[in-house]
């Protein structure tokens, strides 16, 4: 299926496949490969499965927030930096990323492509300047991925909607070729599941001292007594080294 082109919008090139013998996990493992990818499992109310789950693969561009600048990484290996210069990260990203997305269509899910990612906890300092949280230099503060193809797992109809966006009619054959490649990967046997092994004798490291945590508790009690707040959630960060595959941790 190819949805008609509207001016200044993308053309969704869609292929529908049966999924009664697949799960979101099996589809993700077959398609993800070694590059960046994502799986968005859809759940409503904590118990019921929603209509769609989404899998994004063949990432063409990754936006990484590090050291007060957005880094634009491309599939070709290029890297460009764009400093925030005192502006909010999402405000800057909106000016840098110029999406070409299709209009909503009744035969398609609401999400067919775009940016998918996360904002780290420490990015609250960009929204609330009084919160002076120092970022972890070893980890990105935010990452957003732009996949070249999205697979929507339709739980209601047990089908897969493989979607590739074409900027114009000239590149529709390239989008079709991308879907051909994805369909070929789906026919392959399920790859071995990643092992959930951990490094032996890896110690759990706390990033807040006992004294600092107790001081935070006392400060919270003072604010409650003064009527400044009525609820507060104090948390600590713990970390340990592990050799476990990220997907094994996700499934645990």
C-alpha positions in Angstrom: 0.0 0.0 0.0 1.2 3.5 -0.9 -0.7 6.4 0.6 -1.0 9.4 -1.7 1.3 12.3 -1.4 0.2 15.6 0.2 2.3 18.7 -0.3 5.3 19.0 2.1 4.5 15.6 3.6 6.1 12.2 3.3 4.6 9.2 1.5 4.1 6.1 3.7 5.0 3.0 1.9 3.3 0.1 3.8 3.5 -3.6 3.6 1.1 -5.9 5.6 2.1 -9.3 6.8 0.4 -11.9 9.1 1.8 -12.0 12.6 -0.1 -14.9 14.2 3.1 -16.9 14.5 5.2 -14.0 15.8 5.6 -12.0 19.0 6.9 -8.5 19.5 10.1 -10.1 20.9 10.7 -12.4 18.0 10.1 -9.6 15.4 12.4 -7.3 17.3 15.2 -9.8 17.6 15.0 -10.7 13.9 15.0 -7.1 12.7 17.2 -5.2 15.2 20.6 -6.4 14.1 23.7 -4.7 15.7 22.8 -1.1 15.2 20.6 1.2 17.3 16.9 0.2 17.4 13.9 0.5 19.8 10.9 -1.5 20.9 7.9 0.3 22.3 5.6 -2.2 24.0 2.1 -0.8 24.3 0.2 -1.5 27.6 -2.9 0.3 28.9 -3.9 0.3 32.6 -0.8 -1.7 33.5 -2.5 -5.0 32.5 -4.2 -4.8 29.1 -2.3 -4.9 25.8 -3.0 -1.9 23.6 -3.6 -2.0 19.9 0.0 -1.5 18.7 3.5 -2.1 19.6 6.3 -0.4 17.6 9.7 -1.5 16.5 12.1 1.0 14.9 15.1 -0.2 12.9 17.7 0.9 10.4 18.3 4.2 12.3 19.6 6.9 9.9 20.1 9.7 12.4 20.8 9.7 16.2 20.6 12.9 18.3 22.7 12.6 21.4 22.7 15.3 24.2 26.1 15.5 25.8 28.1 18.4 27.4 25.4 21.0 26.7 25.3 20.3 23.0 23.4 18.0 20.6 25.5 15.6 18.6 24.0 14.5 15.3 25.3 11.0 14.4 24.4 9.7 10.9 24.4 6.1 9.6 27.3 7.1 7.3 29.5 7.9 10.3 29.4 11.7 10.3 29.2 13.7 13.5 28.2 17.4 14.0 27.8 19.3 17.3 25.2 21.9 18.0 25.7 23.8 21.3 22.6 24.7 23.3 23.9 28.2 24.0 21.7 28.6 27.1 18.5 27.3 25.3 16.4 24.3 26.4 17.4 21.0 24.7 14.1 20.3 23.1 13.8 23.8 21.8 17.1 23.5 20.1 16.2 20.0 18.7 13.0 21.4 17.2 15.0 23.9 15.2 17.6 21.3 14.1 15.3 18.5 13.1 13.1 19.2 10.2 10.7 16.3 9.9 8.9 15.2 6.7 6.0 13.1 8.1 2.7 12.1 6.6 -0.7 13.3 7.6 -2.8 10.9 9.7 -4.5 8.2 7.7 -7.4 6.0 8.9 -5.6 2.8 7.7 -2.4 3.5 9.6 -1.5 3.8 13.2 -0.9 7.3 14.6 2.9 6.7 14.8 4.6 5.8 11.5 8.0 7.5 12.0 9.8 10.3 13.7 12.1 10.6 16.7 12.0 8.2 19.6 14.2 8.5 22.7 14.6 9.5 26.3 15.5 12.5 28.5 17.7 11.6 31.4 16.8 12.5 35.0 19.5 15.2 35.1 17.9 17.2 32.2 15.4 18.6 34.7 18.0 21.3 35.3 17.2 22.8 31.9 13.6 23.1 32.9 14.1 24.1 36.6 17.3 26.1 37.0 17.2 25.9 40.8 17.8 22.1 40.5 21.6 21.9 40.1 22.0 18.2 39.1 25.4 17.4 37.6 25.1 15.0 34.6 27.1 11.8 34.5 29.9 12.5 32.0 30.0 8.8 30.9 26.3 8.7 29.8 24.4 10.8 27.3 21.8 13.1 28.9 19.3 12.3 26.1 19.2 10.2 23.0 16.7 10.3 20.1 16.7 7.9 17.2 15.2 8.4 13.8 14.5 5.1 12.1 14.2 4.6 8.4 11.6 1.9 9.0 8.9 1.3 11.6 7.1 -2.0 12.2 3.7 -1.7 13.9 2.6 -4.9 15.6 -1.2 -4.9 15.4 -2.3 -7.0 18.4 -6.0 -6.7 17.5 -5.6 -8.2 14.0 -2.4 -10.3 14.4 -0.6 -8.5 11.6 2.5 -6.5 11.0 2.5 -3.1 9.3 6.0 -2.5 7.9 6.3 1.3 7.1 9.0 3.2 5.3 8.6 6.9 4.5 9.5 8.3 1.1 10.1 12.0 0.9 8.8 12.0 -2.7 7.8 9.6 -5.5 11.4 9.3 -6.8 12.5 7.4 -3.7 9.5 5.1 -3.4 11.6 2.3 -5.0 14.2 2.7 -2.3 11.5 2.5 0.4 10.2 -0.7 -1.3 13.7 -2.2 -1.3 14.1 -1.4 2.4 10.8 -3.3 3.1 12.0 -6.2 1.0 15.1 -6.4 3.1 13.1 -6.3 6.3 10.7 -9.0 5.0 13.7 -11.2 4.2 15.1 -10.8 7.7 11.7 -11.8 9.1 11.9 -15.1 7.2 15.2 -16.0 8.9 15.3 -18.2 12.0 15.1 -16.5 15.4 18.7 -15.6 16.5 20.0 -16.9 19.8 18.6 -15.0 22.8 21.2 -12.8 24.6 22.5 -14.3 27.8 21.8 -12.6 31.1 25.3 -13.1 32.6 26.9 -10.7 35.0 30.5 -10.1 35.9 31.6 -12.1 38.9 32.1 -10.2 42.2 30.7 -7.0 40.7 30.0 -4.7 43.6 26.9 -2.5 43.9 28.0 1.1 44.0 25.9 3.8 45.8 26.2 7.3 44.4 24.8 9.0 47.5 26.5 8.8 50.9 24.4 7.8 53.9 25.1 11.2 55.5 23.8 13.1 52.4 20.7 10.9 52.2 19.8 11.5 55.9 20.4 15.2 55.4 18.0 15.2 52.5 15.4 13.4 54.6 15.7 16.1 57.3 15.4 18.9 54.7 12.3 17.2 53.3 10.7 17.0 56.8 11.4 20.7 57.4 9.7 21.6 54.1 6.7 19.5 55.0 6.4 21.1 58.4 6.7 24.6 56.9 3.9 23.8 54.4 6.2 24.2 51.4 5.4 20.7 50.1 3.1 17.9 51.0 4.9 15.0 49.3 8.4 14.2 48.3 10.1 11.2 46.8 13.8 10.7 47.8 15.7 8.2 45.7 19.3 7.0 45.3 21.2 5.8 42.3 23.0 2.5 42.5 25.1 1.0 39.7 27.2 -2.1 39.0 29.2 -3.4 36.1 27.6 -6.1 34.1 28.2 -8.1 30.9 24.5 -8.7 30.4 23.1 -7.8 27.0 20.7 -4.8 27.3 17.8 -6.9 25.9 18.4 -9.6 28.5 18.0 -6.9 31.2 14.8 -5.7 29.5 13.3 -9.2 29.6 14.3 -9.8 33.2 
